[in-house]
Amino acid sequence: MADCLFCRIVSGDIESNVVHQDDTVVAFRDINPQSPTHIVIVPRKHIPSLSDLADVDDGIVGHLVRIAAEIARTEGIAEQGYRLVANCGPAAGQSVDHLHFHLLGGRNLSWPPG
């Protein structure tokens, strides 16, 4: 989608600090990090949110989560712990209508969030 920020990052129209990319996902450092490690992981396919997933997307979501764990190991946050967050809808804080996960770590994260 031409007006989607994350689609434009995926296509390379908007520059980002990419930490991983493959045929299914692109992961990049958040420009407004909420923790020392804050990486956004998005599917190349435009899916507006978790609520819009179809059966055909099961493999994409599994791949996103596996890549998040791989990036956590690469970034050195896996052993101490990290959080993987998907906001769904405006009340949950989703500000870009493209499914994405936030990988957060590098500090103690409080609970509950928000």
N, CA, C and O atoms as CSV, one atom per row, in Angstrom:
chain,resi,resn,atom,element,x,y,z
A,1,MET,N,N,0.845,-1.182,0.000
A,1,MET,CA,C,0.000,0.000,0.000
A,1,MET,C,C,0.884,1.236,0.000
A,1,MET,O,O,1.783,1.364,0.831
A,2,ALA,N,N,0.633,2.125,-0.911
A,2,ALA,CA,C,1.482,3.291,-1.121
A,2,ALA,C,C,1.511,4.237,0.070
A,2,ALA,O,O,2.513,4.919,0.284
A,3,ASP,N,N,0.437,4.297,0.848
A,3,ASP,CA,C,0.395,5.242,1.964
A,3,ASP,C,C,0.777,4.612,3.297
A,3,ASP,O,O,0.697,5.279,4.329
A,4,CYS,N,N,1.191,3.347,3.306
A,4,CYS,CA,C,1.566,2.654,4.535
A,4,CYS,C,C,3.056,2.872,4.819
A,4,CYS,O,O,3.908,2.545,3.993
A,5,LEU,N,N,3.352,3.422,5.980
A,5,LEU,CA,C,4.733,3.696,6.372
A,5,LEU,C,C,5.595,2.436,6.309
A,5,LEU,O,O,6.691,2.467,5.750
A,6,PHE,N,N,5.113,1.332,6.874
A,6,PHE,CA,C,5.924,0.121,6.907
A,6,PHE,C,C,6.065,-0.513,5.528
A,6,PHE,O,O,7.106,-1.101,5.234
A,7,CYS,N,N,5.056,-0.409,4.680
A,7,CYS,CA,C,5.203,-0.882,3.295
A,7,CYS,C,C,6.288,-0.086,2.576
A,7,CYS,O,O,7.039,-0.637,1.771
A,8,ARG,N,N,6.365,1.193,2.863
A,8,ARG,CA,C,7.394,2.039,2.238
A,8,ARG,C,C,8.786,1.700,2.765
A,8,ARG,O,O,9.764,1.779,2.021
A,9,ILE,N,N,8.887,1.320,4.048
A,9,ILE,CA,C,10.170,0.868,4.592
A,9,ILE,C,C,10.547,-0.471,3.960
A,9,ILE,O,O,11.690,-0.658,3.544
A,10,VAL,N,N,9.598,-1.399,3.886
A,10,VAL,CA,C,9.839,-2.714,3.287
A,10,VAL,C,C,10.319,-2.578,1.843
A,10,VAL,O,O,11.226,-3.295,1.420
A,11,SER,N,N,9.717,-1.665,1.088
A,11,SER,CA,C,10.085,-1.496,-0.323
A,11,SER,C,C,11.395,-0.730,-0.508
A,11,SER,O,O,11.951,-0.712,-1.606
A,12,GLY,N,N,11.888,-0.101,0.555
A,12,GLY,CA,C,13.120,0.677,0.465
A,12,GLY,C,C,12.889,2.131,0.131
A,12,GLY,O,O,13.855,2.884,0.000
A,13,ASP,N,N,11.633,2.562,-0.014
A,13,ASP,CA,C,11.334,3.966,-0.296
A,13,ASP,C,C,11.710,4.867,0.880
A,13,ASP,O,O,12.065,6.030,0.693
A,14,ILE,N,N,11.629,4.319,2.091
A,14,ILE,CA,C,12.038,5.047,3.292
A,14,ILE,C,C,13.207,4.286,3.897
A,14,ILE,O,O,13.130,3.076,4.110
A,15,GLU,N,N,14.278,4.997,4.171
A,15,GLU,CA,C,15.480,4.393,4.732
A,15,GLU,C,C,15.252,4.014,6.190
A,15,GLU,O,O,14.580,4.728,6.934
A,16,SER,N,N,15.820,2.882,6.583
A,16,SER,CA,C,15.738,2.442,7.970
A,16,SER,C,C,17.009,1.685,8.322
A,16,SER,O,O,17.789,1.301,7.451
A,17,ASN,N,N,17.196,1.481,9.624
A,17,ASN,CA,C,18.353,0.746,10.110
A,17,ASN,C,C,17.962,-0.730,10.219
A,17,ASN,O,O,17.559,-1.201,11.283
A,18,VAL,N,N,18.087,-1.441,9.117
A,18,VAL,CA,C,17.642,-2.834,9.014
A,18,VAL,C,C,18.622,-3.747,9.749
A,18,VAL,O,O,19.836,-3.645,9.571
A,19,VAL,N,N,18.073,-4.647,10.583
A,19,VAL,CA,C,18.893,-5.639,11.284
A,19,VAL,C,C,18.680,-7.037,10.719
A,19,VAL,O,O,19.503,-7.927,10.933
A,20,HIS,N,N,17.582,-7.233,9.999
A,20,HIS,CA,C,17.306,-8.527,9.368
A,20,HIS,C,C,16.300,-8.310,8.241
A,20,HIS,O,O,15.369,-7.514,8.359
A,21,GLN,N,N,16.512,-9.037,7.150
A,21,GLN,CA,C,15.498,-9.080,6.102
A,21,GLN,C,C,15.623,-10.388,5.347
A,21,GLN,O,O,16.719,-10.911,5.144
A,22,ASP,N,N,14.482,-10.900,4.939
A,22,ASP,CA,C,14.424,-12.105,4.121
A,22,ASP,C,C,13.193,-11.986,3.235
A,22,ASP,O,O,12.621,-10.902,3.120
A,23,ASP,N,N,12.783,-13.064,2.618
A,23,ASP,CA,C,11.648,-13.017,1.690
A,23,ASP,C,C,10.314,-12.731,2.379
A,23,ASP,O,O,9.349,-12.343,1.720
A,24,THR,N,N,10.252,-12.921,3.704
A,24,THR,CA,C,8.991,-12.795,4.432
A,24,THR,C,C,8.929,-11.581,5.338
A,24,THR,O,O,7.872,-10.963,5.465
A,25,VAL,N,N,10.044,-11.224,5.975
A,25,VAL,CA,C,10.033,-10.161,6.983
A,25,VAL,C,C,11.169,-9.167,6.792
A,25,VAL,O,O,12.180,-9.443,6.147
A,26,VAL,N,N,10.952,-7.983,7.393
A,26,VAL,CA,C,11.994,-6.974,7.523
A,26,VAL,C,C,11.970,-6.531,8.978
A,26,VAL,O,O,10.903,-6.267,9.532
A,27,ALA,N,N,13.137,-6.449,9.594
A,27,ALA,CA,C,13.256,-5.995,10.977
A,27,ALA,C,C,14.215,-4.817,11.009
A,27,ALA,O,O,15.285,-4.847,10.399
A,28,PHE,N,N,13.812,-3.777,11.732
A,28,PHE,CA,C,14.614,-2.544,11.768
A,28,PHE,C,C,14.515,-1.905,13.142
A,28,PHE,O,O,13.563,-2.142,13.887
A,29,ARG,N,N,15.515,-1.087,13.469
A,29,ARG,CA,C,15.535,-0.397,14.757
A,29,ARG,C,C,14.467,0.691,14.772
A,29,ARG,O,O,14.305,1.435,13.805
A,30,ASP,N,N,13.747,0.771,15.879
A,30,ASP,CA,C,12.699,1.779,16.044
A,30,ASP,C,C,13.347,3.155,16.139
A,30,ASP,O,O,14.377,3.309,16.795
A,31,ILE,N,N,12.758,4.151,15.493
A,31,ILE,CA,C,13.332,5.503,15.527
A,31,ILE,C,C,13.037,6.218,16.845
A,31,ILE,O,O,13.636,7.256,17.127
A,32,ASN,N,N,12.127,5.681,17.651
A,32,ASN,CA,C,11.817,6.238,18.974
A,32,ASN,C,C,11.875,5.101,19.991
A,32,ASN,O,O,10.844,4.686,20.522
A,33,PRO,N,N,13.088,4.596,20.264
A,33,PRO,CA,C,13.201,3.391,21.092
A,33,PRO,C,C,12.690,3.585,22.511
A,33,PRO,O,O,12.905,4.622,23.138
A,34,GLN,N,N,12.000,2.544,23.002
A,34,GLN,CA,C,11.459,2.542,24.359
A,34,GLN,C,C,12.307,1.696,25.303
A,34,GLN,O,O,11.985,1.576,26.485
A,35,SER,N,N,13.373,1.118,24.797
A,35,SER,CA,C,14.324,0.353,25.586
A,35,SER,C,C,15.647,0.359,24.819
A,35,SER,O,O,15.678,0.712,23.640
A,36,PRO,N,N,16.746,-0.033,25.486
A,36,PRO,CA,C,18.034,-0.030,24.774
A,36,PRO,C,C,18.012,-0.822,23.467
A,36,PRO,O,O,18.635,-0.420,22.484
A,37,THR,N,N,17.301,-1.935,23.455
A,37,THR,CA,C,17.071,-2.662,22.209
A,37,THR,C,C,15.583,-2.553,21.897
A,37,THR,O,O,14.746,-2.995,22.684
A,38,HIS,N,N,15.255,-1.965,20.752
A,38,HIS,CA,C,13.861,-1.827,20.324
A,38,HIS,C,C,13.843,-1.992,18.815
A,38,HIS,O,O,14.215,-1.091,18.063
A,39,ILE,N,N,13.403,-3.163,18.396
A,39,ILE,CA,C,13.405,-3.502,16.978
A,39,ILE,C,C,11.975,-3.795,16.548
A,39,ILE,O,O,11.241,-4.490,17.249
A,40,VAL,N,N,11.584,-3.268,15.406
A,40,VAL,CA,C,10.261,-3.494,14.832
A,40,VAL,C,C,10.398,-4.585,13.765
A,40,VAL,O,O,11.269,-4.513,12.898
A,41,ILE,N,N,9.533,-5.587,13.842
A,41,ILE,CA,C,9.577,-6.715,12.918
A,41,ILE,C,C,8.255,-6.753,12.161
A,41,ILE,O,O,7.194,-6.909,12.765
A,42,VAL,N,N,8.318,-6.611,10.840
A,42,VAL,CA,C,7.107,-6.509,10.023
A,42,VAL,C,C,7.126,-7.544,8.898
A,42,VAL,O,O,8.188,-7.878,8.373
A,43,PRO,N,N,5.954,-8.044,8.534
A,43,PRO,CA,C,5.903,-8.905,7.350
A,43,PRO,C,C,5.988,-8.054,6.083
A,43,PRO,O,O,5.533,-6.910,6.066
A,44,ARG,N,N,6.558,-8.604,5.048
A,44,ARG,CA,C,6.557,-7.892,3.758
A,44,ARG,C,C,5.133,-7.754,3.229
A,44,ARG,O,O,4.800,-6.761,2.581
A,45,LYS,N,N,4.306,-8.738,3.502
A,45,LYS,CA,C,2.908,-8.693,3.089
A,45,LYS,C,C,2.166,-7.688,3.956
A,45,LYS,O,O,2.317,-7.690,5.177
A,46,HIS,N,N,1.374,-6.839,3.340
A,46,HIS,CA,C,0.581,-5.877,4.114
A,46,HIS,C,C,-0.611,-6.582,4.751
A,46,HIS,O,O,-1.524,-7.048,4.069
A,47,ILE,N,N,-0.573,-6.646,6.071
A,47,ILE,CA,C,-1.680,-7.152,6.883
A,47,ILE,C,C,-1.936,-6.058,7.911
A,47,ILE,O,O,-1.036,-5.748,8.690
A,48,PRO,N,N,-3.124,-5.461,7.947
A,48,PRO,CA,C,-3.348,-4.307,8.829
A,48,PRO,C,C,-3.098,-4.565,10.316
A,48,PRO,O,O,-2.505,-3.716,10.982
A,49,SER,N,N,-3.530,-5.713,10.861
A,49,SER,CA,C,-3.320,-5.983,12.286
A,49,SER,C,C,-3.528,-7.462,12.564
A,49,SER,O,O,-3.872,-8.232,11.667
A,50,LEU,N,N,-3.316,-7.852,13.815
A,50,LEU,CA,C,-3.582,-9.234,14.210
A,50,LEU,C,C,-5.012,-9.639,13.898
A,50,LEU,O,O,-5.270,-10.793,13.555
A,51,SER,N,N,-5.941,-8.701,14.014
A,51,SER,CA,C,-7.355,-8.984,13.762
A,51,SER,C,C,-7.648,-9.325,12.315
A,51,SER,O,O,-8.715,-9.855,12.006
A,52,ASP,N,N,-6.709,-9.028,11.423
A,52,ASP,CA,C,-6.914,-9.252,9.996
A,52,ASP,C,C,-6.202,-10.493,9.474
A,52,ASP,O,O,-6.161,-10.721,8.265
A,53,LEU,N,N,-5.640,-11.300,10.377
A,53,LEU,CA,C,-4.945,-12.505,9.946
A,53,LEU,C,C,-5.928,-13.538,9.396
A,53,LEU,O,O,-7.043,-13.687,9.896
A,54,ALA,N,N,-5.493,-14.235,8.370
A,54,ALA,CA,C,-6.257,-15.337,7.788
A,54,ALA,C,C,-5.451,-16.621,7.959
A,54,ALA,O,O,-4.264,-16.576,8.282
A,55,ASP,N,N,-6.095,-17.760,7.744
A,55,ASP,CA,C,-5.392,-19.042,7.864
A,55,ASP,C,C,-4.113,-19.068,7.030
A,55,ASP,O,O,-3.103,-19.634,7.449
A,56,VAL,N,N,-4.160,-18.466,5.877
A,56,VAL,CA,C,-3.012,-18.466,4.967
A,56,VAL,C,C,-1.814,-17.718,5.570
A,56,VAL,O,O,-0.688,-17.893,5.105
A,57,ASP,N,N,-2.042,-16.888,6.595
A,57,ASP,CA,C,-0.976,-16.088,7.212
A,57,ASP,C,C,-0.281,-16.783,8.383
A,57,ASP,O,O,0.649,-16.221,8.960
A,58,ASP,N,N,-0.712,-17.987,8.743
A,58,ASP,CA,C,-0.131,-18.681,9.893
A,58,ASP,C,C,1.385,-18.822,9.775
A,58,ASP,O,O,2.106,-18.623,10.753
A,59,GLY,N,N,1.858,-19.157,8.606
A,59,GLY,CA,C,3.300,-19.316,8.401
A,59,GLY,C,C,4.056,-18.007,8.568
A,59,GLY,O,O,5.180,-17.996,9.069
A,60,ILE,N,N,3.449,-16.919,8.154
A,60,ILE,CA,C,4.080,-15.602,8.288
A,60,ILE,C,C,4.263,-15.266,9.761
A,60,ILE,O,O,5.342,-14.842,10.174
A,61,VAL,N,N,3.209,-15.453,10.554
A,61,VAL,CA,C,3.283,-15.105,11.973
A,61,VAL,C,C,4.307,-15.987,12.684
A,61,VAL,O,O,5.088,-15.496,13.498
A,62,GLY,N,N,4.307,-17.272,12.385
A,62,GLY,CA,C,5.305,-18.161,12.977
A,62,GLY,C,C,6.715,-17.723,12.638
A,62,GLY,O,O,7.603,-17.746,13.490
A,63,HIS,N,N,6.917,-17.327,11.404
A,63,HIS,CA,C,8.242,-16.867,10.969
A,63,HIS,C,C,8.630,-15.574,11.690
A,63,HIS,O,O,9.778,-15.422,12.108
A,64,LEU,N,N,7.687,-14.644,11.840
A,64,LEU,CA,C,7.968,-13.397,12.556
A,64,LEU,C,C,8.455,-13.678,13.975
A,64,LEU,O,O,9.431,-13.084,14.433
A,65,VAL,N,N,7.773,-14.581,14.661
A,65,VAL,CA,C,8.130,-14.893,16.050
A,65,VAL,C,C,9.492,-15.594,16.111
A,65,VAL,O,O,10.307,-15.283,16.980
A,66,ARG,N,N,9.737,-16.516,15.216
A,66,ARG,CA,C,11.041,-17.197,15.194
A,66,ARG,C,C,12.172,-16.225,14.914
A,66,ARG,O,O,13.229,-16.302,15.540
A,67,ILE,N,N,11.955,-15.309,13.976
A,67,ILE,CA,C,12.977,-14.305,13.659
A,67,ILE,C,C,13.201,-13.380,14.856
A,67,ILE,O,O,14.331,-12.965,15.109
A,68,ALA,N,N,12.139,-13.054,15.592
A,68,ALA,CA,C,12.291,-12.223,16.793
A,68,ALA,C,C,13.227,-12.908,17.785
A,68,ALA,O,O,14.109,-12.261,18.350
A,69,ALA,N,N,13.044,-14.205,18.001
A,69,ALA,CA,C,13.917,-14.935,18.924
A,69,ALA,C,C,15.356,-14.962,18.418
A,69,ALA,O,O,16.298,-14.841,19.202
A,70,GLU,N,N,15.522,-15.117,17.121
A,70,GLU,CA,C,16.861,-15.113,16.520
A,70,GLU,C,C,17.532,-13.753,16.700
A,70,GLU,O,O,18.712,-13.681,17.045
A,71,ILE,N,N,16.789,-12.689,16.469
A,71,ILE,CA,C,17.337,-11.337,16.636
A,71,ILE,C,C,17.680,-11.086,18.105
A,71,ILE,O,O,18.704,-10.474,18.406
A,72,ALA,N,N,16.826,-11.557,19.021
A,72,ALA,CA,C,17.109,-11.394,20.455
A,72,ALA,C,C,18.448,-12.035,20.809
A,72,ALA,O,O,19.227,-11.460,21.570
A,73,ARG,N,N,18.721,-13.217,20.264
A,73,ARG,CA,C,20.022,-13.866,20.510
A,73,ARG,C,C,21.150,-13.034,19.911
A,73,ARG,O,O,22.164,-12.802,20.568
A,74,THR,N,N,20.982,-12.585,18.669
A,74,THR,CA,C,22.008,-11.792,17.990
A,74,THR,C,C,22.298,-10.485,18.728
A,74,THR,O,O,23.446,-10.049,18.811
A,75,GLU,N,N,21.243,-9.868,19.261
A,75,GLU,CA,C,21.379,-8.586,19.968
A,75,GLU,C,C,21.885,-8.764,21.405
A,75,GLU,O,O,22.175,-7.778,22.083
A,76,GLY,N,N,21.991,-9.999,21.868
A,76,GLY,CA,C,22.508,-10.263,23.205
A,76,GLY,C,C,21.502,-10.047,24.330
A,76,GLY,O,O,21.898,-9.830,25.475
A,77,ILE,N,N,20.199,-10.104,24.019
A,77,ILE,CA,C,19.184,-9.885,25.053
A,77,ILE,C,C,18.404,-11.152,25.389
A,77,ILE,O,O,17.572,-11.133,26.297
A,78,ALA,N,N,18.649,-12.229,24.694
A,78,ALA,CA,C,17.858,-13.446,24.887
A,78,ALA,C,C,18.077,-14.068,26.253
A,78,ALA,O,O,17.125,-14.526,26.886
A,79,GLU,N,N,19.305,-14.088,26.709
A,79,GLU,CA,C,19.601,-14.762,27.965
A,79,GLU,C,C,18.976,-14.059,29.171
A,79,GLU,O,O,18.423,-14.716,30.053
A,80,GLN,N,N,19.060,-12.742,29.212
A,80,GLN,CA,C,18.486,-12.005,30.340
A,80,GLN,C,C,16.970,-11.871,30.208
A,80,GLN,O,O,16.266,-11.837,31.217
A,81,GLY,N,N,16.463,-11.797,28.991
A,81,GLY,CA,C,15.025,-11.707,28.759
A,81,GLY,C,C,14.659,-10.541,27.870
A,81,GLY,O,O,15.358,-9.530,27.809
A,82,TYR,N,N,13.547,-10.708,27.185
A,82,TYR,CA,C,13.050,-9.682,26.274
A,82,TYR,C,C,11.549,-9.794,26.195
A,82,TYR,O,O,10.955,-10.758,26.677
A,83,ARG,N,N,10.945,-8.802,25.585
A,83,ARG,CA,C,9.494,-8.794,25.406
A,83,ARG,C,C,9.194,-8.646,23.928
A,83,ARG,O,O,9.855,-7.886,23.220
A,84,LEU,N,N,8.183,-9.386,23.463
A,84,LEU,CA,C,7.705,-9.279,22.090
A,84,LEU,C,C,6.258,-8.806,22.174
A,84,LEU,O,O,5.410,-9.481,22.758
A,85,VAL,N,N,5.979,-7.638,21.584
A,85,VAL,CA,C,4.677,-6.989,21.724
A,85,VAL,C,C,4.056,-6.758,20.360
A,85,VAL,O,O,4.723,-6.328,19.420
A,86,ALA,N,N,2.758,-7.054,20.269
A,86,ALA,CA,C,1.978,-6.689,19.087
A,86,ALA,C,C,0.775,-5.898,19.578
A,86,ALA,O,O,-0.106,-6.450,20.238
A,87,ASN,N,N,0.735,-4.631,19.265
A,87,ASN,CA,C,-0.421,-3.798,19.599
A,87,ASN,C,C,-1.470,-3.991,18.517
A,87,ASN,O,O,-1.143,-4.038,17.331
A,88,CYS,N,N,-2.722,-4.104,18.918
A,88,CYS,CA,C,-3.794,-4.353,17.964
A,88,CYS,C,C,-4.899,-3.326,18.176
A,88,CYS,O,O,-5.680,-3.420,19.123
A,89,GLY,N,N,-4.950,-2.348,17.283
A,89,GLY,CA,C,-5.966,-1.307,17.363
A,89,GLY,C,C,-5.494,-0.079,18.108
A,89,GLY,O,O,-4.531,-0.144,18.873
A,90,PRO,N,N,-6.171,1.055,17.888
A,90,PRO,CA,C,-5.735,2.326,18.473
A,90,PRO,C,C,-5.735,2.347,20.005
A,90,PRO,O,O,-4.853,2.968,20.598
A,91,ALA,N,N,-6.689,1.692,20.660
A,91,ALA,CA,C,-6.728,1.698,22.129
A,91,ALA,C,C,-5.539,0.938,22.723
A,91,ALA,O,O,-5.160,1.171,23.871
A,92,ALA,N,N,-4.962,0.040,21.948
A,92,ALA,CA,C,-3.790,-0.714,22.405
A,92,ALA,C,C,-2.485,-0.023,22.024
A,92,ALA,O,O,-1.408,-0.481,22.405
A,93,GLY,N,N,-2.572,1.070,21.281
A,93,GLY,CA,C,-1.374,1.811,20.895
A,93,GLY,C,C,-0.858,1.527,19.505
A,93,GLY,O,O,0.243,1.960,19.165
A,94,GLN,N,N,-1.617,0.810,18.681
A,94,GLN,CA,C,-1.167,0.572,17.306
A,94,GLN,C,C,-1.295,1.867,16.527
A,94,GLN,O,O,-2.397,2.388,16.348
A,95,SER,N,N,-0.160,2.388,16.061
A,95,SER,CA,C,-0.170,3.669,15.350
A,95,SER,C,C,0.075,3.515,13.851
A,95,SER,O,O,-0.143,4.460,13.094
A,96,VAL,N,N,0.525,2.340,13.413
A,96,VAL,CA,C,0.718,2.064,11.992
A,96,VAL,C,C,-0.123,0.838,11.659
A,96,VAL,O,O,0.036,-0.218,12.271
A,97,ASP,N,N,-1.009,0.983,10.695
A,97,ASP,CA,C,-1.905,-0.108,10.312
A,97,ASP,C,C,-1.205,-1.103,9.393
A,97,ASP,O,O,-1.563,-1.259,8.225
A,98,HIS,N,N,-0.209,-1.761,9.946
A,98,HIS,CA,C,0.528,-2.836,9.287
A,98,HIS,C,C,1.004,-3.718,10.431
A,98,HIS,O,O,1.722,-3.252,11.315
A,99,LEU,N,N,0.616,-4.976,10.423
A,99,LEU,CA,C,1.005,-5.894,11.483
A,99,LEU,C,C,2.495,-5.768,11.780
A,99,LEU,O,O,3.320,-5.787,10.866
A,100,HIS,N,N,2.834,-5.641,13.046
A,100,HIS,CA,C,4.234,-5.581,13.437
A,100,HIS,C,C,4.395,-5.976,14.895
A,100,HIS,O,O,3.478,-5.847,15.706
A,101,PHE,N,N,5.579,-6.457,15.196
A,101,PHE,CA,C,5.961,-6.799,16.559
A,101,PHE,C,C,7.088,-5.884,16.989
A,101,PHE,O,O,7.968,-5.540,16.200
A,102,HIS,N,N,7.046,-5.493,18.257
A,102,HIS,CA,C,8.142,-4.741,18.875
A,102,HIS,C,C,8.952,-5.718,19.708
A,102,HIS,O,O,8.407,-6.387,20.586
A,103,LEU,N,N,10.233,-5.805,19.444
A,103,LEU,CA,C,11.157,-6.598,20.245
A,103,LEU,C,C,11.866,-5.625,21.187
A,103,LEU,O,O,12.605,-4.745,20.745
A,104,LEU,N,N,11.635,-5.794,22.481
A,104,LEU,CA,C,12.161,-4.869,23.492
A,104,LEU,C,C,13.045,-5.621,24.468
A,104,LEU,O,O,12.719,-6.734,24.880
A,105,GLY,N,N,14.158,-5.017,24.836
A,105,GLY,CA,C,15.042,-5.634,25.817
A,105,GLY,C,C,16.202,-4.727,26.151
A,105,GLY,O,O,16.281,-3.587,25.692
A,106,GLY,N,N,17.100,-5.255,26.959
A,106,GLY,CA,C,18.273,-4.483,27.346
A,106,GLY,C,C,18.092,-3.728,28.653
A,106,GLY,O,O,18.997,-3.011,29.082
A,107,ARG,N,N,16.938,-3.878,29.289
A,107,ARG,CA,C,16.681,-3.296,30.609
A,107,ARG,C,C,15.568,-4.110,31.248
A,107,ARG,O,O,14.916,-4.912,30.579
A,108,ASN,N,N,15.350,-3.904,32.547
A,108,ASN,CA,C,14.235,-4.561,33.211
A,108,ASN,C,C,12.939,-3.910,32.722
A,108,ASN,O,O,12.810,-2.685,32.731
A,109,LEU,N,N,11.997,-4.723,32.302
A,109,LEU,CA,C,10.719,-4.244,31.798
A,109,LEU,C,C,9.652,-4.485,32.860
A,109,LEU,O,O,9.497,-5.604,33.349
A,110,SER,N,N,8.929,-3.448,33.208
A,110,SER,CA,C,7.938,-3.575,34.267
A,110,SER,C,C,6.657,-4.238,33.758
A,110,SER,O,O,6.420,-4.330,32.554
A,111,TRP,N,N,5.844,-4.693,34.703
A,111,TRP,CA,C,4.564,-5.308,34.383
A,111,TRP,C,C,3.537,-4.805,35.396
A,111,TRP,O,O,3.860,-4.752,36.583
A,112,PRO,N,N,2.363,-4.447,35.010
A,112,PRO,CA,C,1.865,-4.514,33.641
A,112,PRO,C,C,2.370,-3.332,32.809
A,112,PRO,O,O,2.689,-2.274,33.349
A,113,PRO,N,N,2.438,-3.525,31.492
A,113,PRO,CA,C,2.843,-2.416,30.627
A,113,PRO,C,C,1.730,-1.380,30.513
A,113,PRO,O,O,0.578,-1.642,30.858
A,114,GLY,N,N,2.098,-0.197,30.023
A,114,GLY,CA,C,1.089,0.832,29.777
A,114,GLY,C,C,0.692,1.486,30.977
A,114,GLY,O,O,-0.153,2.381,30.942
